[in-house]
Amino acid sequence: MNPPYDELGGSNRSPSDPLAAALHGTACTLEDVVAASKYLLKNRGHLDMVMRASRIGELFALLDRYNIEPKIMKTVHPKQQSTATIVLVESMRAAKHGLKIEAPLFVLGSDGNETPELLEAYKIQEKC
């Protein structure tokens, strides 16, 4: 799932209502998403999220509050030597503690082209 990237008022609102809901939290908050996930997931059920890296602390605090344990995290960087902008998090309801941090994913290589890892990730998703 891709919860709202920003809280309402956290950035300039898109004039498009569907984009505003996806980007700016006009329809729900991050806490609403995590609370609904706890309700919908069975014990040991998985929750996969795509988040802005700047909100990872807030996400982890909410997951802890609702007994959903982050299990795997991968940071996504626009290019090498840049800070992460996106974080991919796989969590599990009512699971034991333990977080595996995977190698980062770089969108662009030093040549300015999309990296083979990024292209492979898209190829995997197309098969699903």
N, C-alpha and C positions, 0 to 999 in steps of 0.2 A: 504494500500500500504506500501511497504517497500522501501523507497528511499535509495540512497547510504548512507552507514553508515559513510564513511569518504570522504573527498574531495580528489581529485587526488593529490598524493604526501603526504597525511596525514598518510599513513601506507605502509607497504611493499605490493607491488602489487602481486596479485595472478597470476600464469602463465595461469590459465584458463580464457579465455575471458568472458564467462558468469558470473563467480564469480567476476572477476575484475569489471565488469559493476555494479553488485549488491553491492559490498562492497566498491569500491574505487572511484566511480564517474567517470569512464572512458567514459561513454556514456552521462551523464548529471550531472548537479549539483543539490543540494537541491533547489536552487532558480528556476531552470528550472522546477522541479517537482511541486513546489507551483504555479508558473506562469501558467503552463499547467492546473493545477487543477482549478484555477480561471476561465480559459477559458472554461473548460469542465463542471463545476458545474453550475446548475441553482441556483438562489437565494434560500437560506435555504437548499441547497444540502449538503450532508455530505461527509466529507473526514476523513478516519481513517488511522492513520499512526503508524508505529513501528519505533522508533528512538533510537540511543544511547543517554543515559542520558546526556552525556557531550555536546551534541549539542542542547539541549532544548532551550537555550537562542536564538541561531541562528534561530531555527525553529519558535519560537514565534515572533521574529522580522519580519521574512519573511511573516508569516501568517498575521500580522498586516498590512504590506505594501500592500498586495494583498486583503485586506478586507475579510479575512477568519478568523473567530473568534474561538479560542480554547474553547470548551464547557466542555469536560470531560477529565481528565488525571488520569492515574494509573501508579505508578512506579513499576518496577519489580526488585527484589533483588535476587541474587543467594541464599542467606540464611539470616536468621535473624541476626541482628547486622552488616550487610554489607551495603555498599552504593548501591544505585540503579545503574544498568548498562543499563537498557532499560526503555523507557517510552512509554506508549500507549496513543495516543492523538486522541480524536474525535473532529473534528472541523466542523463549518458550515459557508457557504458563506453568506455574508451580514446579519449576525445575530447580536443581541444585545450582549453587553458585559456580562460576567458572566461565571466563570470557576468553575466547581465542581471537587474537588480532592478526588478521591476514596481511600479506604484503600489499602495499598500496597499488591502486590502479591509476595509471597516467593516461589522460585523454590524448595528449599530443606528445610525440617524441621530439628529440633534439632537431630533427629535420623539418618539424612543423606539420607532419602528417599524423593521422590517427595511428595509435600504437596497435600492434598485432593483438595485444591483450584486450583492448577495447573492441576491436573488430570481432574477436573470438567471442566475447561476452554477448554481442548483438547476435551472432550466429546461433549461440546456444539458446537465446531467448526466442528466436524465430521458430525453433523446433518445438517449443512447448505449446 
